[in-house]
Amino acid sequence: MGYWRPWRSVFVCVAVMSLGCHESAAASDPFTDPANWTAYDAGNTGGMFTRGYFGAAFDGRYVYYAPCRMAAFHGRALRYDTQSPFASPGSWAAYDAGATGGLTTVGYAGAVAANGYVYFVPFSDTTSRHARMLRVNTAGSFTDPGSWSAYDAGPVVGLPYSGYDGAVSDGRFIYFAPFGYEPYAHGRALRFDTEGTFTSAASWTVYDAGQTSGLLTEGYYGAVMDGRHVYFVPFHDGAGFHGRALRYDTLSGFTNPSSWEAYDAGQTDGMTTVGYKGACFDGRYIYFAPFRDGSASHGRVLRYDTQGPFSDPASWTAYDAGATGGLDARGYVGAEHVGHYIYFIPYSYEESEFHAIALRYDTLGGFTDPGSWTAYDAGASSGLTTKGYKYSAFDGRYLYYVPYNNGIMFSGIALRYDTAADLTPTATPALPTATPTPYTLPTRTPTPTSAATPTPRPIPAHTSMGLLALLSALTVPLIHWANRKNQK
C-alpha cells in the first residue's frame, strides 16, 4: 500500500515543468523567436540627438552607453534603468559630457564599470585620435556635472595621436587596448590604478608593447581577461589587418617585457584569421569576434584554449561561421558569454552596409560542428530598423546590443535579447570532457577612490532565472531516481 510523499509531489511538479520546457525547446529555438527580441528608439532622449554609440557597461542596475559619433564625434552619454520598462521613455536618461573638466570629451569606444565608476574608453575626436579619459560616479546623479570627471592621459602615453578601443578591469587596474587603423597604429598599452587619484599622472602607466616576441604588435580592438592574463584583440597595424594576438600576465610587472607575449594566429587551420573586433572568455576558451580581412568582411571565428601554451599552434582553432543557417553571418563587433552560449554582435559587411545577423555558438557542442551554431536576422525587431551594433552589455538576463549605425543614419535604436529561455536547460547538460585548470587571481583588494561611498546597485530580480535553471537541471536526475525507487 502506497502513501503520500510531499517531496515526490514537488518532484512531479518540477518534472512537468521541465518536460514542458523540453518540448517547447524542441519545437523552436528561442534565439530565433522574434518574441525574445525587443527594440526601442532612444535616439532623442532628453531632448538631445542620442545616437551613434560604441560599447556599454552594466553597474548592477543601469546600462551606460558610450558616446561616439554622428556626423561629428559627440559626448552625449546614454543610460537605461534595468528596473524599468525597456520601451518607456522614462527609463532612459542622457547627459552631454562633451566638455567635462574643460576638455573636449567626445568620441569613446567602450565602457568599463569598476569600483563605483563607469569609465569611457577614449577613441577619437573630429580631428584626431585621443586619450582624454572620462568617467562618471555612479553614486551621484547621472545628469549632475559634479558626477563627471575627465583626465587627459595623452602626456603619459607620449604620442601626438593615440586612441584606444575597449578596456577590461582585473578588480583594481583598468587596461586600455591600443587602437590602430589607416594610416597609423600604436602599441602603447595603458593602465589605470583605481586606488590612485584619477587626475594624477602617478595613477597611470604606459608600456610600449609594439615589438613583443619579435612581432609588430600594434593596432588592437578590445580586451578580455581570463582571470590572470589580459588579451588584446588583433585588428589592424596601420597598413593592414593582422592576427597577432597579444597578452599580458597580471602577476608580473606591467612594464617588464617578460610579462608580455605575442603569437601570430593569422593563418589558423589554413584560413586567413585576421581583423578581429572584441572577444570574450567562457571559463576556458577565448573567442575572437570576426570582422574583416584584407578584401572583405568575414565570419571566421578564432578560439584560443587557455589550457594550452599561448604560442603553440595546437592551442588555436578557427571555424568559418559565415554561412550559418543559410544567412550571411560576417562582420561582428564584440562577443558575450552567457550560460553555455557565445553571442556575437552584428555590425557590418562593408563600410556602409550594416546588418543584424545575430550569431550564437553553443559551447556544449563541437566548435567546428555546424550544428553548434545558430544565426538569426534581428533586423526588423519591434518594427524598427535594428542593424549595425558595436559591443554589448549583459545584466544577468538581457543582452543589450549597442546602437551605432543602421544604414539609414547613426542610430539610437537600442536592441536587447531575452536570454531567459537560453538559460533554462532543456536536458541534463553533458559534462565537459576536461576540467579547466583555473588561474590564481591576483591578490589585490580595491580601495574606493572617492570620499563618497557609492550606493550599492541591487542586482535585478530577473537574475534569479539562473538559480531556477540550475534547480530544474538538478531535479531531473532526482525524478529518475524516485521513479526507479517506486518501481522496486
C-alpha positions as CSV (number, residue, x, y, z in Angstrom):
1,M,0.0,0.0,0.0
2,G,1.4,3.4,-1.0
3,Y,1.4,6.6,1.0
4,W,1.7,10.2,0.1
5,R,5.2,11.7,-0.1
6,P,5.3,15.5,-0.3
7,W,8.7,15.6,-1.7
8,R,7.6,13.3,-4.6
9,S,4.8,15.8,-5.4
10,V,7.3,18.6,-5.7
11,F,9.4,16.5,-8.0
12,V,6.4,15.6,-10.2
13,C,5.5,19.3,-10.4
14,V,9.0,20.3,-11.5
15,A,9.2,17.3,-13.8
16,V,6.1,18.5,-15.7
17,M,7.6,22.0,-15.9
18,S,10.9,20.5,-17.2
19,L,9.1,18.3,-19.8
20,G,7.1,21.3,-21.0
21,C,10.3,23.4,-21.4
22,H,11.9,20.5,-23.3
23,E,9.0,20.0,-25.7
24,S,8.9,23.8,-26.3
25,A,12.6,24.0,-27.0
26,A,12.4,21.0,-29.3
27,A,9.7,22.8,-31.3
28,S,11.6,26.1,-31.7
29,D,14.9,27.8,-30.8
30,P,14.3,30.8,-28.5
31,F,17.1,32.6,-30.2
32,T,15.2,32.7,-33.5
33,D,11.9,33.6,-31.9
34,P,11.1,37.3,-32.6
35,A,9.2,37.5,-29.3
36,N,12.5,37.3,-27.4
37,W,13.9,40.4,-29.3
38,T,12.9,43.9,-28.3
39,A,13.9,47.3,-29.6
40,Y,13.4,50.9,-28.5
41,D,14.4,54.1,-30.3
42,A,16.3,56.1,-27.7
43,G,17.6,58.4,-30.3
44,N,16.0,61.6,-28.9
45,T,16.4,61.1,-25.2
46,G,16.4,64.2,-23.0
47,G,15.8,66.5,-26.0
48,M,19.2,65.6,-27.5
49,F,20.3,63.6,-30.5
50,T,21.4,60.4,-28.7
51,R,22.7,58.3,-31.5
52,G,25.9,56.6,-32.5
53,Y,27.2,54.6,-29.5
54,F,30.1,52.4,-29.2
55,G,30.2,50.0,-26.2
56,A,28.4,49.8,-22.9
57,A,28.7,48.8,-19.3
58,F,26.4,47.5,-16.6
59,D,26.9,48.6,-13.0
60,G,24.3,46.4,-11.2
61,R,21.3,48.5,-12.1
62,Y,22.0,50.8,-15.1
63,V,23.3,50.2,-18.6
64,Y,25.6,53.0,-19.7
65,Y,26.1,53.5,-23.4
66,A,29.5,55.1,-24.5
67,P,29.0,58.2,-26.7
68,C,30.9,58.1,-30.0
69,R,29.7,59.9,-33.1
70,M,27.1,61.1,-35.5
71,A,28.3,63.4,-38.4
72,A,30.8,64.7,-35.7
73,F,32.0,62.9,-32.6
74,H,30.0,63.7,-29.5
75,G,29.9,63.2,-25.7
76,R,26.1,62.6,-25.1
77,A,26.2,59.6,-22.7
78,L,23.0,57.5,-22.6
79,R,21.7,55.4,-19.6
80,Y,18.9,52.8,-19.2
81,D,17.4,51.8,-15.9
82,T,17.0,48.0,-16.0
83,Q,14.4,48.1,-13.2
84,S,12.0,50.0,-15.5
85,P,10.3,49.0,-18.8
86,F,12.7,48.9,-21.7
87,A,10.3,50.7,-24.2
88,S,9.4,53.5,-21.7
89,P,10.9,57.0,-22.3
90,G,11.1,57.5,-18.6
91,S,13.5,54.6,-18.3
92,W,16.1,56.4,-20.2
93,A,18.4,59.4,-19.4
94,A,21.0,61.4,-21.3
95,Y,23.8,63.8,-20.4
96,D,26.1,65.8,-22.6
97,A,29.5,65.2,-21.1
98,G,31.3,66.6,-24.1
99,A,33.1,69.4,-22.3
100,T,33.9,67.8,-18.9
101,G,36.8,69.3,-16.9
102,G,37.4,71.9,-19.6
103,L,38.5,69.2,-22.1
104,T,36.9,68.1,-25.4
105,T,35.5,64.8,-24.1
106,V,33.9,63.3,-27.2
107,G,34.3,60.1,-29.2
108,Y,34.5,57.0,-26.9
109,A,34.9,53.3,-27.8
110,G,33.9,51.1,-24.9
111,A,33.0,51.3,-21.3
112,V,34.0,49.6,-18.0
113,A,32.3,49.6,-14.6
114,A,34.8,49.5,-11.8
115,N,34.7,50.4,-8.1
116,G,31.8,52.8,-8.2
117,Y,32.6,54.4,-11.5
118,V,31.9,53.8,-15.2
119,Y,35.0,54.6,-17.4
120,F,34.6,55.5,-21.0
121,V,37.5,54.5,-23.4
122,P,38.9,57.4,-25.4
123,F,39.0,56.9,-29.1
124,S,38.8,59.9,-31.4
125,D,37.5,63.5,-31.8
126,T,36.8,65.2,-35.2
127,T,40.4,65.9,-35.9
128,S,42.5,63.0,-34.4
129,R,42.5,60.1,-32.0
130,H,43.0,61.0,-28.4
131,A,43.5,59.8,-24.8
132,R,41.1,62.0,-22.8
133,M,39.6,59.8,-20.2
134,L,36.1,60.2,-19.0
135,R,34.2,58.7,-16.0
136,V,31.0,59.1,-14.1
137,N,30.5,58.4,-10.4
138,T,27.5,56.0,-10.3
139,A,26.6,57.1,-6.7
140,G,25.9,60.6,-8.0
141,S,23.2,62.0,-10.2
142,F,23.7,61.0,-13.8
143,T,22.9,64.5,-15.1
144,D,24.8,66.4,-12.4
145,P,28.1,67.8,-13.8
146,G,29.7,67.1,-10.4
147,S,29.3,63.4,-11.0
148,W,31.6,63.6,-14.1
149,S,35.4,64.0,-14.3
150,A,38.0,63.9,-17.1
151,Y,41.7,63.5,-17.4
152,D,44.0,63.8,-20.5
153,A,46.4,60.8,-20.4
154,G,48.0,61.9,-23.6
155,P,51.2,63.2,-22.0
156,V,51.5,59.8,-20.2
157,V,51.1,58.0,-23.5
158,G,53.7,60.2,-25.1
159,L,52.3,60.2,-28.6
160,P,50.9,63.1,-30.6
161,Y,48.0,60.9,-31.6
162,S,46.9,57.8,-29.7
163,G,43.4,56.3,-29.4
164,Y,42.1,53.3,-27.6
165,D,39.4,50.8,-28.2
166,G,38.0,48.6,-25.5
167,A,39.2,48.0,-21.9
168,V,39.0,45.4,-19.2
169,S,39.4,45.6,-15.4
170,D,41.0,43.0,-13.1
171,G,39.4,44.4,-9.9
172,R,42.0,47.1,-9.3
173,F,43.6,48.1,-12.6
174,I,41.9,49.0,-15.9
175,Y,43.7,48.1,-19.1
176,F,43.1,50.0,-22.3
177,A,43.7,48.4,-25.7
178,P,45.9,50.5,-28.1
179,F,44.0,51.1,-31.4
180,G,45.1,51.0,-35.0
181,Y,43.7,51.7,-38.4
182,E,44.8,53.5,-41.5
183,P,47.1,55.4,-41.7
184,Y,48.7,54.5,-38.3
185,A,48.6,52.3,-35.3
186,H,50.3,52.1,-32.0
187,G,51.1,49.5,-29.3
188,R,51.2,51.6,-26.1
189,A,49.1,49.8,-23.7
190,L,47.7,52.0,-20.9
191,R,46.8,51.0,-17.3
192,F,44.9,53.0,-14.6
193,D,45.2,52.2,-10.9
194,T,41.7,52.7,-9.4
195,E,43.3,53.0,-6.0
196,G,45.0,56.2,-7.1
197,T,43.8,59.6,-8.0
198,F,42.1,59.8,-11.4
199,T,43.6,63.1,-12.4
200,S,47.2,62.3,-11.2
201,A,49.8,61.1,-13.7
202,A,51.1,58.8,-11.0
203,S,48.0,56.6,-11.3
204,W,48.6,56.0,-15.0
205,T,51.3,53.7,-16.5
206,V,52.1,53.1,-20.1
207,Y,54.1,50.3,-21.8
208,D,55.0,50.2,-25.4
209,A,54.2,46.6,-26.4
210,G,54.6,47.3,-30.1
211,Q,57.5,44.8,-30.7
212,T,56.6,41.9,-28.5
213,S,58.0,38.4,-29.2
214,G,59.8,39.8,-32.3
215,L,56.4,40.7,-33.9
216,L,54.8,44.0,-34.9
217,T,52.2,44.2,-32.2
218,E,50.3,47.4,-32.8
219,G,46.6,48.1,-33.5
220,Y,44.1,46.2,-31.3
221,Y,40.3,46.3,-30.9
222,G,39.1,45.2,-27.5
223,A,40.5,43.5,-24.4
224,V,39.4,40.5,-22.4
225,M,40.7,38.7,-19.3
226,D,40.9,35.0,-18.3
227,G,41.5,35.6,-14.6
228,R,45.2,36.1,-14.9
229,H,46.1,37.3,-18.4
230,V,44.8,40.3,-20.3
231,Y,44.4,39.6,-24.0
232,F,44.3,42.3,-26.7
233,V,42.3,41.5,-29.8
234,P,44.3,41.7,-33.1
235,F,42.9,44.1,-35.6
236,H,44.9,46.5,-37.9
237,D,48.5,47.6,-37.7
238,G,48.1,50.8,-39.8
239,A,49.0,49.0,-43.0
240,G,46.7,46.0,-43.0
241,F,44.6,43.7,-40.9
242,H,46.5,41.2,-38.8
243,G,46.1,38.3,-36.4
244,R,49.0,38.9,-34.0
245,A,47.4,38.3,-30.6
246,L,49.0,40.0,-27.6
247,R,48.7,39.2,-23.9
248,Y,49.9,40.5,-20.6
249,D,50.5,38.4,-17.4
250,T,48.9,40.5,-14.5
251,L,51.0,38.6,-11.9
252,S,54.1,40.3,-13.3
253,G,55.2,43.9,-13.7
254,F,53.3,45.9,-16.3
255,T,56.4,47.5,-17.8
256,N,58.5,44.3,-17.7
257,P,59.0,43.0,-21.2
258,S,58.9,39.4,-19.9
259,S,55.3,39.9,-18.8
260,W,54.2,40.2,-22.4
261,E,53.8,37.6,-25.1
262,A,52.6,37.6,-28.7
263,Y,51.5,35.0,-31.2
264,D,50.7,35.3,-34.9
265,A,47.4,33.4,-35.3
266,G,46.8,34.9,-38.7
267,Q,46.8,31.5,-40.6
268,T,45.0,29.2,-38.1
269,D,43.7,25.9,-39.6
270,G,44.6,27.0,-43.1
271,M,42.3,30.1,-43.0
272,T,43.1,33.8,-43.1
273,T,42.3,34.6,-39.5
274,V,42.9,38.4,-39.2
275,G,40.9,41.5,-38.4
276,Y,39.0,40.8,-35.2
277,K,36.8,43.2,-33.1
278,G,36.2,42.2,-29.5
279,A,36.4,38.9,-27.6
280,C,35.0,37.0,-24.6
281,F,36.1,34.3,-22.2
282,D,33.9,31.3,-21.2
283,G,36.0,29.8,-18.4
284,R,38.4,28.0,-20.7
285,Y,38.4,29.5,-24.2
286,I,38.9,33.0,-25.6
287,Y,36.6,33.7,-28.6
288,F,37.6,36.4,-31.1
289,A,34.8,38.1,-33.0
290,P,35.4,38.1,-36.8
291,F,35.2,41.3,-38.7
292,R,37.3,41.8,-41.8
293,D,40.4,40.6,-43.7
294,G,42.2,42.4,-46.4
295,S,39.5,42.2,-49.0
296,A,36.1,41.8,-47.3
297,S,34.2,41.1,-44.1
298,H,34.4,37.5,-42.8
299,G,32.9,35.1,-40.3
300,R,36.0,33.1,-39.3
301,V,35.7,32.8,-35.5
302,L,39.1,32.3,-33.8
303,R,39.4,30.5,-30.5
304,Y,42.3,30.1,-28.1
305,D,42.4,27.3,-25.4
306,T,43.8,28.9,-22.3
307,Q,44.9,25.4,-21.0
308,G,47.5,25.3,-23.8
309,P,50.7,27.3,-24.4
310,F,49.9,30.7,-25.9
311,S,52.4,30.3,-28.7
312,D,51.5,26.7,-29.6
313,P,49.5,26.4,-32.9
314,A,47.7,23.4,-31.3
315,S,46.1,25.8,-28.8
316,W,44.4,27.7,-31.6
317,T,41.3,26.7,-33.6
318,A,39.2,28.5,-36.2
319,Y,35.8,27.9,-37.7
320,D,34.1,29.8,-40.6
321,A,30.6,30.5,-39.4
322,G,30.0,32.9,-42.3
323,A,27.1,30.8,-43.8
324,T,25.4,29.7,-40.6
325,G,21.7,28.9,-41.2
326,G,21.9,30.0,-44.8
327,L,22.4,33.6,-43.7
328,D,25.3,35.9,-44.3
329,A,27.0,35.8,-40.9
330,R,30.0,38.1,-41.4
331,G,31.3,41.3,-39.8
332,Y,30.9,41.4,-36.0
333,V,32.0,43.8,-33.2
334,G,32.1,42.1,-29.8
335,A,31.2,38.8,-28.2
336,E,29.4,38.0,-25.0
337,H,29.5,34.8,-22.9
338,V,26.1,33.9,-21.2
339,G,25.4,30.5,-19.8
340,H,26.7,27.9,-22.3
341,Y,26.4,30.2,-25.3
342,I,28.6,32.7,-27.0
343,Y,26.8,35.6,-28.7
344,F,28.4,37.7,-31.5
345,I,27.3,41.2,-32.0
346,P,26.3,42.0,-35.7
347,Y,27.7,45.1,-37.3
348,S,28.5,45.5,-41.0
349,Y,29.6,43.8,-44.2
350,E,31.1,46.8,-45.9
351,E,31.7,50.4,-44.8
352,S,28.1,51.5,-45.2
353,E,26.3,48.1,-45.4
354,F,25.1,47.3,-41.9
355,H,23.4,44.1,-40.8
356,A,21.7,42.4,-37.9
357,I,22.5,38.7,-38.4
358,A,22.9,37.7,-34.8
359,L,25.2,34.7,-34.3
360,R,25.3,32.2,-31.4
361,Y,27.6,29.3,-30.6
362,D,26.6,26.5,-28.1
363,T,29.7,25.6,-26.1
364,L,28.2,22.2,-25.3
365,G,28.7,21.2,-28.9
366,G,31.8,20.9,-31.0
367,F,33.4,24.2,-32.1
368,T,33.7,23.1,-35.7
369,D,30.3,21.4,-35.8
370,P,27.8,23.5,-37.9
371,G,25.1,22.1,-35.6
372,S,26.5,24.1,-32.7
373,W,25.9,27.4,-34.5
374,T,22.7,29.4,-34.9
375,A,22.0,32.6,-36.8
376,Y,19.0,34.9,-36.7
377,D,18.2,38.1,-38.6
378,A,17.1,40.6,-35.9
379,G,17.0,43.5,-38.4
380,A,13.3,44.4,-38.0
381,S,12.8,43.9,-34.3
382,S,9.7,45.7,-32.8
383,G,9.1,47.1,-36.3
384,L,12.3,49.2,-36.3
385,T,15.4,49.0,-38.4
386,T,17.7,47.3,-36.0
387,K,21.1,47.0,-37.6
388,G,24.7,48.0,-37.0
389,Y,25.7,47.4,-33.4
390,K,29.0,47.8,-31.6
391,Y,29.7,45.8,-28.5
392,S,27.2,44.7,-25.8
393,A,26.3,44.6,-22.1
394,F,24.7,41.9,-20.0
395,D,22.6,42.5,-16.9
396,G,22.0,38.9,-15.8
397,R,19.1,38.2,-18.1
398,Y,19.0,40.6,-21.0
399,L,21.8,41.0,-23.6
400,Y,21.9,44.7,-24.8
401,Y,23.2,45.5,-28.3
402,V,24.8,48.9,-28.6
403,P,23.4,51.0,-31.5
404,Y,25.8,52.7,-33.8
405,N,24.5,53.0,-37.4
406,N,21.6,51.1,-39.0
407,G,22.4,52.0,-42.6
408,I,19.9,54.9,-42.7
409,M,21.6,57.1,-40.1
410,F,23.7,56.9,-37.0
411,S,21.3,55.1,-34.7
412,G,19.9,55.3,-31.2
413,I,17.7,52.2,-31.6
414,A,18.7,50.0,-28.7
415,L,18.2,46.3,-29.1
416,R,18.0,43.6,-26.4
417,Y,17.6,39.8,-26.4
418,D,16.0,37.9,-23.5
419,T,18.4,35.1,-22.7
420,A,16.0,33.6,-20.1
421,A,14.9,30.8,-22.4
422,D,18.6,30.0,-23.3
423,L,19.5,29.8,-19.6
424,T,16.7,27.3,-19.0
425,P,18.1,23.8,-19.5
426,T,16.2,21.6,-21.9
427,A,18.0,18.5,-20.8
428,T,20.7,17.5,-18.4
429,P,23.8,19.2,-19.8
430,A,26.7,16.9,-20.9
431,L,29.7,17.1,-18.5
432,P,32.8,18.6,-20.1
433,T,35.5,16.1,-21.1
434,A,38.1,18.1,-19.3
435,T,38.1,20.2,-16.2
436,P,39.7,23.6,-16.8
437,T,42.6,24.5,-14.5
438,P,41.7,27.9,-13.0
439,Y,44.3,30.6,-12.8
440,T,45.1,32.2,-9.5
441,L,43.6,35.7,-9.3
442,P,46.0,38.5,-8.4
443,T,45.8,39.2,-4.7
444,R,44.6,42.8,-4.9
445,T,42.0,44.4,-2.7
446,P,40.4,47.5,-4.4
447,T,40.1,50.6,-2.2
448,P,37.4,53.2,-3.0
449,T,38.9,56.3,-4.6
450,S,36.3,58.9,-3.6
451,A,35.2,60.3,-0.3
452,A,31.6,59.4,-1.1
453,T,30.8,55.8,-0.7
454,P,29.0,54.6,-3.8
455,T,25.5,53.3,-3.2
456,P,25.4,49.6,-4.0
457,R,23.2,48.8,-7.0
458,P,20.9,45.9,-6.4
459,I,21.0,43.1,-9.0
460,P,17.7,43.0,-10.8
461,A,15.3,40.4,-9.6
462,H,15.3,38.7,-13.0
463,T,18.9,37.4,-12.4
464,S,17.3,34.7,-10.3
465,M,16.5,32.9,-13.6
466,G,19.9,31.3,-13.4
467,L,19.1,29.8,-10.0
468,L,15.8,28.5,-11.3
469,A,17.5,26.9,-14.3
470,L,20.1,25.2,-12.0
471,L,17.3,23.9,-9.7
472,S,15.5,22.5,-12.7
473,A,18.7,20.8,-14.0
474,L,19.4,19.2,-10.7
475,T,15.8,18.0,-10.3
476,V,15.8,15.8,-13.4
477,P,18.1,13.1,-12.1
478,L,16.2,13.0,-8.8
479,I,13.0,12.4,-10.7
480,H,14.5,9.3,-12.4
481,W,15.8,8.1,-9.0
482,A,12.4,8.5,-7.4
483,N,10.7,6.6,-10.2
484,R,13.1,3.7,-10.0
485,K,12.7,3.6,-6.2
486,N,8.9,3.5,-6.5
487,Q,9.0,0.6,-9.0
488,K,11.0,-1.7,-6.8
